[in-house]
Amino acid sequence: MQDRSERRQEVARGLTWLAGFAATALLVVPKGLSVFAALMFLATLLALPDALRDRRAVPRAVYALLAVAVFVIAVAATSMWRGDARLAELDNPSRTLLLPWCAWLAWVTRVRLSGLWYGALVGLLVASAVSIAQSALGVDRAGSDANPIVFANAVLALSVVAVFCRPADERGRMRLLVLAAMVLANVAVTLSGSRGVLPGLGLVVLMWLVGTAPRRRWWRLGGAAVVLAALFVAMWTVPWLSTQFRLDQLHADVAGLSQGQVDKPISARIALLSVAWDAFREAPLTGTGIGGFAERIDDSRYCLGRERHFCGLEHAHNDIAQWGATMGVFGIAALAALYLVPLLIAARQIRQARLDRPRGAPWTAGMLAATYLVSGLTQSMFSHALSTSAFVVLAGLLLGSGMVASRGSSETHSHS
């Protein structure tokens, strides 16, 4: 009986490893996450019987993540009910249940996260190949089967895993491998033409360069700042890069807003923030109702009696504005919990495991939340199924693995 249980646990651990690999390797592939879902479901079925018989207490962090998911869904469901929205509006909020589920599965199976890292390398290779192929076919902005912004968000998540979830190997070969992964990420993001992920990608590069050698951290910080500044200057001065990221239109874009032109990226975002603020002021507690922001755009002064691209937009291109406008103060609180609780759990795991260098599951989870938070200032990260799924799945697996490591570390310290 014991042998059968151990075999079942080993199979569950192997399936969880494969699920993590599939989640990152197939992230930008159409319907790629369905492979992850099938593997995760099978792993859960195998792990659940032994977990129910096991006397180990589930970590409180799992319950904290479950509370976050329930809170987000409750706020979204209340908003949907008050606004008489379609049930489909709960699709993205309900995906937050994957956050505690993945954390529990990673904790109970004690899976190694090498699958996530190997998968991230494959995923970045696929993303760069897809972006190069689409560019060669004449596509202005690469995006696989998604829109370019969502595609770039997925590449950003993969770059976080590739850099911070790497094995504990500081030899030159490992550094070259991580450097190659960052090159692939930058190629895919550049060909997508998405500017919203650039701050997050810059944060990844900065933390990677600073954290590789603690003894020379200040020198590396200065070097990283110079590298980022050089890249920024290149985007402005190199004609192809300036055109690809539409920086050559920036001045005309902003100037056009004063004349009522809102069909360009910058002017549209400013106008969307105005619409979101008006909606929030009218109903600060409840918002307009989830799924109702598109109607507010149609009813805004920018669209009355006019037909323009702006009027076909459906979200505010800013997480805080979107959740505040549609779900009010409670929506902002739910968004804050979705970001801050994983960040706090990751920070606690980093402190318990004494991880000085930015590497390992807790650091990766924390950096994932930080990059999403930065990118959420210019785009609605949780308005898209792929971006939402990437965050909750990866953060859940990473935090669950960190629970195993931090518990082992705390037990070691208590016995010493």
VENFENLIN-V437715 format. One record per backbone hydrogen bond with DSSP energy under -0.5 kcal/mol. CO is the residue of the C=O (numbers start at 1). NH is the residue of the N-H. E is the energy in kcal/mol with one decimal. If there is no record, write none. Layout:
BEGIN
CO	NH	E
CO	NH	E
END
This chain:
BEGIN
1	5	-2.1
2	6	-2.4
3	7	-2.4
4	8	-2.3
5	9	-2.2
6	10	-2.3
7	11	-2.5
8	12	-2.4
9	13	-2.5
10	14	-2.4
11	15	-2.6
12	16	-2.2
13	17	-2.2
14	18	-2.3
15	19	-2.4
16	20	-2.4
17	21	-2.2
18	22	-2.8
19	23	-2.3
20	24	-1.4
21	25	-3.0
22	26	-2.1
24	27	-0.9
26	29	-1.1
29	32	-2.6
31	34	-1.2
32	35	-1.2
32	36	-0.8
33	37	-2.4
34	38	-2.1
35	39	-2.2
36	40	-2.8
37	41	-2.2
38	42	-2.0
39	43	-2.5
40	44	-2.2
41	45	-2.1
42	46	-1.8
43	47	-2.3
44	48	-2.4
45	49	-0.6
46	50	-0.5
47	51	-2.0
48	52	-2.3
49	53	-1.4
50	54	-1.6
59	62	-1.1
59	63	-1.0
60	64	-2.2
61	65	-2.2
62	66	-2.2
63	67	-2.5
64	68	-1.9
65	69	-2.2
66	70	-2.6
67	71	-2.4
68	72	-2.7
69	73	-2.4
70	74	-2.7
71	75	-2.5
72	76	-2.5
73	77	-3.0
74	78	-2.4
75	79	-2.3
76	80	-2.5
77	81	-2.6
78	82	-2.4
79	83	-2.1
80	84	-0.6
80	85	-2.3
81	84	-0.6
86	89	-1.6
87	90	-2.0
88	91	-1.8
89	93	-0.5
90	94	-2.4
91	95	-0.9
92	95	-1.0
93	96	-1.6
94	97	-1.6
95	98	-1.9
96	99	-1.5
96	100	-0.6
97	101	-1.7
98	102	-2.8
99	103	-1.7
100	104	-2.8
101	105	-2.4
102	106	-2.5
103	107	-2.0
104	108	-3.0
105	109	-2.0
106	110	-1.0
106	111	-1.0
112	115	-0.8
113	117	-1.5
114	118	-2.9
115	119	-2.3
116	120	-2.2
117	121	-1.9
118	122	-2.1
119	123	-3.2
120	124	-2.5
121	125	-1.9
122	126	-2.6
123	127	-2.7
124	128	-2.6
125	129	-2.2
126	130	-2.7
127	131	-2.4
128	132	-2.5
129	133	-2.4
130	134	-2.7
131	135	-2.2
132	136	-2.4
133	137	-1.4
134	139	-2.5
135	138	-1.4
143	146	-2.1
147	151	-2.3
148	152	-2.4
149	153	-2.1
150	154	-2.1
151	155	-2.0
152	156	-2.3
153	157	-2.1
154	158	-2.2
155	159	-2.3
156	160	-1.9
157	161	-1.8
158	162	-2.6
159	163	-2.0
160	164	-2.5
161	165	-1.8
164	360	-3.0
167	169	-2.4
171	174	-0.6
171	175	-1.8
172	176	-2.2
173	177	-1.8
174	178	-2.4
175	179	-2.4
176	180	-2.4
177	181	-2.0
178	182	-2.1
179	183	-2.2
180	184	-2.4
181	185	-2.2
182	186	-2.4
183	187	-2.2
184	188	-2.3
185	189	-2.5
186	190	-2.5
187	191	-2.4
188	192	-1.2
189	193	-1.1
189	194	-0.9
190	193	-0.7
191	142	-2.4
193	195	-0.5
195	198	-1.2
197	201	-2.9
198	202	-2.7
199	203	-2.0
200	204	-1.9
201	205	-2.3
202	206	-2.5
203	207	-2.5
204	208	-2.1
205	209	-2.5
206	210	-2.4
207	211	-2.0
208	212	-0.8
210	213	-0.6
213	216	-1.4
214	217	-1.4
216	220	-2.5
217	221	-2.5
218	222	-2.2
219	223	-2.5
220	224	-2.9
221	225	-2.2
222	226	-2.0
223	227	-2.4
224	228	-2.6
225	229	-2.3
226	230	-2.5
227	231	-2.3
228	232	-2.2
229	233	-2.4
230	234	-2.3
231	235	-2.0
232	236	-1.2
233	237	-2.3
234	238	-2.7
237	239	-0.7
238	242	-2.8
239	243	-2.4
240	244	-2.6
241	245	-2.4
242	247	-2.2
242	248	-1.1
243	246	-0.9
246	249	-0.7
247	250	-1.4
249	253	-2.3
250	254	-2.4
251	255	-2.6
252	256	-1.9
253	257	-0.7
254	257	-0.9
254	258	-0.6
255	258	-0.7
256	259	-1.0
256	261	-2.6
257	260	-2.0
260	262	-0.6
264	268	-3.0
265	269	-1.9
266	270	-2.2
267	271	-2.3
268	272	-2.5
269	273	-2.1
270	274	-1.7
271	275	-2.3
272	276	-2.7
273	277	-2.4
274	278	-2.1
275	279	-2.1
276	280	-2.4
277	281	-2.4
278	282	-1.6
279	283	-1.4
283	287	-2.8
284	329	-2.6
285	330	-0.8
289	292	-2.4
292	296	-1.3
293	297	-1.9
294	298	-2.1
295	299	-1.9
297	300	-1.1
300	303	-1.5
300	304	-0.9
303	306	-2.0
306	308	-0.5
308	311	-1.0
309	312	-2.0
310	313	-1.7
318	322	-2.9
319	323	-2.8
320	324	-2.5
321	325	-2.6
322	326	-2.0
323	327	-2.3
324	328	-1.5
325	288	-3.1
326	289	-1.8
327	331	-1.1
328	332	-1.9
329	333	-2.3
330	334	-2.2
331	335	-2.5
332	336	-2.5
333	337	-2.2
334	338	-2.1
335	339	-1.6
336	340	-3.5
337	341	-1.8
339	343	-1.5
340	344	-3.0
341	345	-2.5
342	346	-2.5
343	347	-2.5
344	348	-2.2
345	349	-2.3
346	350	-2.4
347	351	-2.1
348	352	-2.5
349	353	-2.6
350	354	-0.7
350	355	-2.0
354	356	-1.2
357	359	-2.3
360	364	-2.4
361	365	-2.5
362	366	-2.5
363	367	-2.7
364	368	-2.2
365	369	-2.1
366	370	-2.2
367	371	-2.8
368	372	-2.0
369	373	-2.2
370	374	-2.2
371	375	-2.5
372	376	-2.1
374	377	-1.4
375	378	-1.5
375	379	-0.9
376	319	-2.4
379	319	-0.7
379	381	-1.2
380	383	-1.3
381	384	-0.8
384	388	-2.3
385	389	-2.7
386	390	-2.5
387	391	-1.9
388	392	-2.3
389	393	-2.5
390	394	-2.0
391	395	-2.6
392	396	-1.7
393	397	-2.3
394	398	-2.4
395	399	-2.7
396	400	-2.4
397	401	-2.0
398	402	-2.1
399	403	-1.7
400	404	-1.2
401	405	-2.0
402	406	-3.0
403	407	-1.7
404	408	-2.2
405	409	-2.2
406	410	-2.4
407	411	-2.3
408	412	-1.9
409	413	-2.2
410	414	-2.0
411	415	-1.6
412	416	-1.2
END
